[in-house]
Amino acid sequence: MYKALDRHIRSKNLFDKRDQLLVALSGGVDSVVLIHLLTALEYKVVLAHCNFKLRGKDSEADEAFCLALAKRLNLPIHLKAFDTKAYANINKQSIQMAARELRYQWFDELLQENAYDYLLTAHHANDSVESIVLNFIRGTGISGLLGIDEKRNNLVRPLLAFKKAEIIEFAKAQKIKFRKDASNEEDKYKRNFVRLKLLPLIKTLNPAFDDVLLKNADLLADEKALANAFVEQKKKELLQLKNGNYFISIQQLLRETHYQAILGAVMYAFGFNRSQIEDMLKHLLQKGLSGKTFKNKKYQVNLFFDQIEIAALTGQKFKALVFNDLKALENSGLFKISKIGKVMKVDGNALLLNESQLVFPLHLRTKKTSDKFKPFGMDGFKLLSDFYKEQKLSPTEKQNTKILVNAASQIMWIVGHRSDERFRIPKQLKNILLIEYLGH
């Protein structure tokens, strides 16, 4: 098994002997065998053991075993105890989910604080089979049927090429001692139920079920690669970047034969789950729908008019700025101010003024509920909310659009869109200020 593992590591380029490897050690047969293999192959290994305080004296015995193993192999070890039940109660999670979050958060901290190159866990082929079955039962796409990733960023699982039986046989042959976790024999957990009850039943129909499932996962991985290439091309065609946010035309999306899969892949990449994506699909197919919003921890999706907007959640709101004179306006870095000799045509990112029209202090802010102005070229006033609607601004654009207001509370300019008719200058004017917006 020594040579087989070393060949596998090198053939897959999982890591090399220059790397510092942080290995998760539970005390069970899988992690203990992995550590014996790696040290015998002269890889640089550091251990990390989590005590979840869930099994009373057994948890303490596991920790003592891991300490003794580290001492015997002359390896550094990190130890951490968690109040897993309290964490699960506070976060309203299952014990298993809480333990997973706690250990990976701690592992990430160790990687960053000590500049370790990789985190290694001792997942094996049987774990991958169980994950595929569990994902299938819960409902999943191709990704969930591929099993456990062998390498993702700095997380590596070098034993995925080996079955549990091989690991146990190796431990017996080498007389390697390890700890047994009695909770692994309880079928109250879903994964244990699959391992102890469901898989043995399926294998009465096909004893080679594990091999079949893993072979299918390899075939699906190839198909996923093709699908990913297709999706990446469609993302380039559909996603339009504007002022830091992404936009998708709903009409253009719906013209795609596989629009559901394309939207799912795009939104999954932005961290949205299957339930949210299904809800998005349901709502965007309802004609006339506007204003529906979906959020996760990092992004917000807005469905409005015929557009889908994907905006990053920064948590920061624009704070109004005050300019007491022209110099302050220019020194803000948001505006470029020039003097020109004649009236010229400008777009919404520029404003033409007679200097006498500047009544300081000027305020740069976002919309208020009762705001109204007289759009350039029109006689009457219009509520800003109506103007934004006519311009088909997205919710994020409405929130972030800047307004320049003078000391008399008159809106002079909807920055990026339209100036106010009250500040129109005569065509014959020779001394003109050109104010250009440089910000976002």
Phi, psi and omega in degrees: 000333178302306183295321181298317180292316181298317177299318181296316180300315183287321181294326180267358181052048183287319176188176177224181188283359173273342186279145172271120186251120174268115185251125178287122184242116177266332188106348178284172187299321185296308183290325179293317177297317179303316182293319177298319179296312184295318181291322178295329179273004174066037170275155181276112190239136170234139185260154175218123181239132177256130173253106185275359177056041183250345187235028175057233182297329179297322178297318179292323179293324176299315181297316179298320178298316181294321176298316180295320179297316179300318181294318182294324181268000180059049181242140174293149182219140173256138179237144178211131176255140182234145168268081189294319181297317179297317179298318180296319179293316181297319184264005178053054181237165171289159178301318181297316180294320179298315180298321179297312180299314183299314185290320182287328174298317180292317178301318178299318179298316180297319179299315183288315184292328186249002179057037174289150185278319184219151169257128179247133171240161189261031176298143182235184186300322180295325176298320180295318177300314180299320180295320178298314181296315179298316180296321178297319180294319181287332187105125185201167172262200183302317185304320182287346181261007180268352182082200184275136177294134178285325179213123177221112185056242182256017176257124183232140178235084189289346182267007182296341179279356185240147178270159180305318182299322179295320181294315179295318179298318178297316180299318179294316182296324182268001181055046180271125178275146179206170180263146175254133179259110183298334181294340177290345180262002179265131184266019178285338177271145185300315182297317178297322179298317178298316183292315190270332186246305190288310183297317177300325179292316179298323183289348172290334176273323180213100182300336181265024186303318180303313181296319179298315182296317180292325176295317176300322179298321177296317179295318179294328178298320177295318180293324178296323179299319177294316179298319180297320179298319178296315182295319179299321177295317180293325178298320178297324181284324189265322185280123177246125181269127181215119179052040176086355179245156179259143179231142176232129174287123180296320180297317179295320179297314184290345175284344178285135180301320183251047186299326180296313180294322181294312179298319179301315181295319179296312184289327177296322179296334178267009172091012179273145184270173185300319181298316178296319181295319178297322178293320177301313180300317180299317184284324182288343176277352178273112183296142178082358181286135176210144175098001178285135185232142176230140182226148163232199185291333187245335187226158174233131176253128179243127172262119182212135183049243180247028185233152167246126178249134175243112186238138177289139177270104183270338182077003182250132176254146181294128179264127184304142180247148179239132180239119184273346178201176183295325180295320179295324179297316181287321182288350179294339183082357180269341186228147169249128183243126180230158173252127181237163188263352179206161180292135179229161179279131180231161176265190185292347179271009179220155182224132174258133183216153163273134184304331180292344180279351180276109178252103184277156001282147174266148179239133172250116185213183175256177189295143168250161188304316187266007183301138172214157178208175180252098184305140180306128180094359181240157181270323187262169178275158179218136174296141180299324179300321178290322179296316179299321180294317179296326180280356181056045177285143177286164177305321179291320178296320177300318182291328188258349181296131183268149181232130177262122186235139180269182184295339179269013180064026176268129176286122181265328192200126167271099191301128180091354185228297188203142172269172182267136181302331182294345182249021174296142179250150180296145182297332183277356182296137183256332183254099190236140173265129173253113180253117181249134181275130182252346185276197180232000000 
